[in-house]
Amino acid sequence: MAESAWVVQGWKYLLETYPEWVVAGLGTFIIHEACYFLVYIPWLAADFIPFLRNNYKIQPTKDNNWALHWRCLKQLLFLHFVIEFPMVLMAHNLFKYGGMSTDYQKIPSWWTIAWQMFAFLAVEDFYFYWIHRLLHYGPFYKYIHKVHHHHAAPFGIAAEYAHPIETLFLGFGTALGPVLFANHLVTIWVWLLVRVFQTVEVHSGYNFPWSLNNLIPFWGGAEFHDYHHMAFTGNYSSTFTWWDKIFGTDAAYNAWKKSLTKDANTPLNPAPEDKQKTQ
């Protein structure tokens, strides 16, 4: 990777300065935390800019106040440090056992990383669709997934606001693609950045003209997922729209889209808080 010599040199410095478990374990966790909260800042700022809020917020009448943010943050800190951090440490041992390399001479090319990112998204999306759909069934929803649906009008950092059991199950789906295809820790770090951005964006509550769902036809995006939070049903995929289309679980969403006026900012109609529709 001559074109990325700075990556090689930086990686070499890390491994020569810190033990591998610190780089792979603690380093991965720090990257996740930094990316998760920093990525949210633009959407948080948009809430304080009337032009953006009034024109691009999907549910402009819903105020994600500081009380909601504080409740969300407390749950997130528990999940991140008590559940996710141990998962990251265990994942490193799993990846290492499977042949994951940290050798600076084996850093993959950007082209290799690029196709692997798409593969990881596709694998995670398929897994997420079925687990998410299962979580909307009866007791799974009532005792586990309902926690995530505390936010009927989601905001970015609410992406990982969930029951610990849900965090464990969905965390496995995030790791599944790398387990199958990745062979270097750099790839894991790039995937972490991609996945964190994706999940924060779809929970952002904003649909900008430059949002990926307006640029990529099969990308779900915030509007697609916002409907799920308001209707409590359908649109089960995490990233793409094709599984919901294939299995018909986007039917209610499509009907809602057709019922809208030409005003693209018409807000969603809230469903009752205790509604537990399943498909």
N, C-alpha and C positions, 0 to 999 in steps of 0.2 A: 504494500500500500504506500508507494512512494509519494502519491498525491496527498497522503494524510500523515506525513512524518510527524507532525505535531501530536497526533493521536497516539502514535507509537511511543514517542518520547514521554508524553504525559503518563501513559499506562506503565511504562517501564519505571518511571519515578515512583508511582504509587506502590508497585510491587516490591521495589527495593527499599522503600521507607516503612511500609506497614505489613504486618502479617497478612496472609491471604484471607483468613477468616474475617479480618477487620475490613478489608477492601470489599470482599464479596458479600459479607453479612451486614455489617454496620453501614458500609458505603451505600449499598442498595437501599437500605431503609432511609438513610438521610436523603438520597436522591428522590425517593418516593414522597417524603414529607415536604421537601422544598418545592418540588414540582406541583404537588397536589394543591398547596395553598397559594403559590405564586401564580399558577395558571388561572386561578379564580379571580384575581384582582381586576382584570379588564371588565368582567361581567358585574362584579360588585360595584365598580366605578360607574357603570352604565346606569345603575339604579339611582344615582345622584345627578344624572344628566337628563333633564326633562325631555329633550328631543329624542334621545335614544330610548328612554323608557316608554314614551308615548307612542313611538312609531314602530319599535321592534320587540318590545316585551310581549310575549305570547299571552300572558294574563296580566295586563297592565293594571287591573283593579286590585290585584292581590299584592299586599305589602309584606315582603319578607323582612320583618322587623328584627331588631337586635335580640329580642327575647327568643325568637326562633333560631337565630344564629347561635346564641349562647347554648341553648339546649342541644343543638346539633353538634357544636364544638365539644361539649362535655362527653357525648357518646363517642365521637370520633377519637378523642384522645384515649379513651378506654380501649376502643377497638384497635387503634394503631399500635399502642404500646403493649397491651396485654394479649392480643390475638395475632395481629399481623406481624409484629416484630419476631416472635418465635417462629411463625410460619416462614418468614424470610430466611432465618437461620437454618431451619430444617430443609428448606428448598435448596440452599447452597450445597448441603451434604448430598441431597438427592441428585442434583445436577452434576456434582463432582463424581459421584459414583457412576453416573451415566456417561462419563467421558468429557464433561464440560472443561474447557481449557481456559486458563488465564494467561497463557504465554503471549508476550507482546509480539512474538514473531508469527503468531497464528491469527492475528486479528483479521477477520474477514473483510472483503471488499465492500464498498458501499452498495454495489449492485446486489451482492449476496444478501446483505442486510435488508435491502429494499424489498426483494421478493419474499424474504422470510417474514417481514412485517405484514404483508398482505396475507400470507399463509396463517400467521398467528391470529390475525383478526378474523379470518374465515373459520378457523377451528374454534376460537373462543365464542364467536357468534352462534355457531351451531349448538355448542354445549349450553350456552346461556339461554337460548330459545327454549330448550326442553326443560332445563332446571327451573327457569323463571315461570314457565307455564305450569309446572308441577307445584310450584310455591303458591300458585293462585287456587289450588285445590283445597277446599274444606279446612281441616285442622292445620295444614301447612301454612295457609294464609293467616288464619286466626291467631296462631301462636308464634309464627316466625316472620312471615313476609309483611304483615300489617305494620310492623315497626317502620319499614322503609316508606310505607305509604302515609306516615304521619304528615308528610309534606305533599299536599295536593297541588301546590304550586312550587315545584322544586327549584332550588338554586344550587349553583355549582358544587359547593362542598357537601351538599346533601347526597351526593353520588354514593358515598360509602357509608352513609347513615343506615345501619341495618342491625338485625339481630346477629349475635355472634355466630350462630349456627349457619345463617345465610352467608356470612363473611367467609366461613370455612369452605362451604360448598362452591361459592362463586370464585374464591381464590384458587381453587384447584383448576377451574376452567381457564383462568388467566395464565396459569403455569403450564397448561396442557400443550399448547403450541411449541413453546421452547423445549419442553421435554421431548417432543417428537422431532424437532428440526434443528434447534440451536446447538452450536458446539463451542461457543465462546461467550464469556461473561459480558463483553462489550455489546453483543447482540441483546442480551437480557436487559441491559441498561437502556438501550435505544427503545426496546419494546416497552419498558416501563414508562418512558416518556410519552410514547404514542398512546398507550392504553390509558394513562392518567388523563392526558389531554382529551381523549375521546369521551371518557365517562363524565368528566367535569363539563365538557361542552354540551352533551346531550341532556344534562340536568341544569343547564345554565338558565333556562327560561327565556332565552332570546333567540330570535330567528332573523339574522342579518342577511342582506343580499349576498354577502361574501361567505356566509356559513356553508360548510361542505355539502349539506343536503341541497343547496341551491346550485351547486357546481357539479356534483356527482349524482346521477339519477338514482342509483340504488343505495345511497347513503341515507340512513334514517334521520339522524340529527335531532335537535331539541324539539321541534314541532311534533315529530313522530312520537317521541317519548313523553312529551308533555301531555298528549292526549291519554296515554296510558295512566298517568298519575291522576288525571281528572276523571276518567271513565272507570278506572279500576279493572280494566279488562282489555284484551287485545294488544297488538303491537308489542309482542314479547321479546323480540330480538334486541340485542344490545347495540349493534352497529349498522347492519344492512337491513333492507326491507324484504329480501327475497323469501325468507322462510315464512314470514307472516303472509306474504302473497300466495305462496304455494299451498299453505294449509288453511287459508281463508280467515286467519285471525286478525286481518286488517279490515274486515268488512264494515264494522261499526265506524272505524276511523274514516274509511272512504265515504260512507254515507254522511258523516258529519262534514267532511270536506265539501261534498256536493251541496249541503244545506247552507253553507256560508254565503253571504252576499259577496259582491265583488270587493268589498272592503277587506283587505288582507289582514287588518288588525282586529277583526271581530274576535272577541275573547271566547275561550272555551266555556261551555256550560258546566259548572261544578256538579259532581255527583255527591250523594250523601256520604258523610264520613264513614258510615258503617256498611256501605255497600260492598259486597264481596262477590261480585260476578266472577264466574269462571267459564272457561271454554275447554 
